Amino acid sequence: MTQTTTVPRPRGGERIERIMAVVNRDPRTAPHGTRNDAILAAVLTVVAVGLALSTDQSRRPDALGWTLLLAAHVPLVWRRRRPLLVLTAGLALLVPYHALQNNHFAATPATIVALYTVAVTGRPLRTILAGVVVLGVSTAAMLTVSTHQAVEMLRISGWVIATLFCGVDVRYYRQYVAAIVERAERAERTREEEARRRVAEERLRIARDLHDLLAHTITLIGVQTSVAAHVLAADPERLDRETVAKALDDIAETCRTARGEVRTTLEVLRENDLPDGRGPLPGLDGLPDLVETARLAGARVEQTVRVRRAPPAVGAAAYRIVQEALTNAVRHAGPEPAVRVDLYEDEGALHLSVTDDGTGPTPGGTPGFGLVGMRERARSVGGTLDAGPRAEGGFEVTAVLPLTTTGEENA
């Protein structure tokens, strides 16, 4: 039996990531901040006691000195919340401690931590003022003891300045990291929004395609079926078999055409080989087939096409608009409507109009998506579309589509 050995994952990288996360994080937003500061205060207290006991007997704190030294570490528990207040409280307790000639090094770690906290959480000007105040007060306190002690305080002031500069540098570094993270998050949100927008646009495009295809096909099948039913019911004794057979052939041909278009649409949705995920776009060369299909449904259609060439997206938009307009005419204009289709080029734009002399949609009927879809197709190539009843009767659809479109090329 083969045994599988599990290779342990290297943990050094994880530790480095955790350390860098702690360094990069704003101390004011860190979890369990007060608890960690309480532990830090306790550790610094132990260090201060050890340093105070390590000196000779004459420099060891007396009862008052021990009280001041231990009390100066208590405010460190709240150093993240009130750094200036903690520094002020510590300074107020340590100045008399140093003035009493106690061990000066014992209080140094607590002072360094308080100064660093002010520098890493505050603005540079506040940090500079805090450093000046600390050095000024400490030097003044030492002058009350002896000039030698004051000079010694100025000599070690480099550590105070170094601590402040270190805190300011860490603060700027954290701001830099936060800015990078914010930019990355903003870019990610932008990518997600762009992806959602593209999905919504693709769903809208598919909805328009299915509407145009199915509405056109179902309307024609309904009209052709009505013709066959009328022939069968008109005179059952003298059945016009030729007319019925022609109507049924037209229905079968319409179904075959629709099935082919549906198959093409599904293949486009399944395949990703094309750059934009679309199949061949219908164009102006397909208008004669639309006109012939409308004629088979009973409409008297005349067409005039005076356009030499159009971009694929503009041609597809014009095709779909004419298709929907003819479908509406066959559906709503009444029996055998007179329909006119005009397309011509003028001033760098394709002008399109589809008019009929029918009665128009039935008042109070359920509104569809045809007009909305036509307007969306016109806007997709930077064009405009108007539709409504004509003053002399009937219905008219007009559109102006730029031949040099800069809009989104949606079929």
PyMOL commands that set and color helices and strands:
alter all, ss='L'
color gray80, all
select helices_A, chain A and resi 12-24+27-29+33-53+57-59+63-78+83-99+105-121+124-145+147-155+157-234+236-238+241-270+284-296+312-332+370-380
alter helices_A, ss='H'
color red, helices_A
select strands_A, chain A and resi 300-306+338-346+349-356+384-389+395-402
alter strands_A, ss='S'
color yellow, strands_A
deselect
rebuild
show_as cartoon
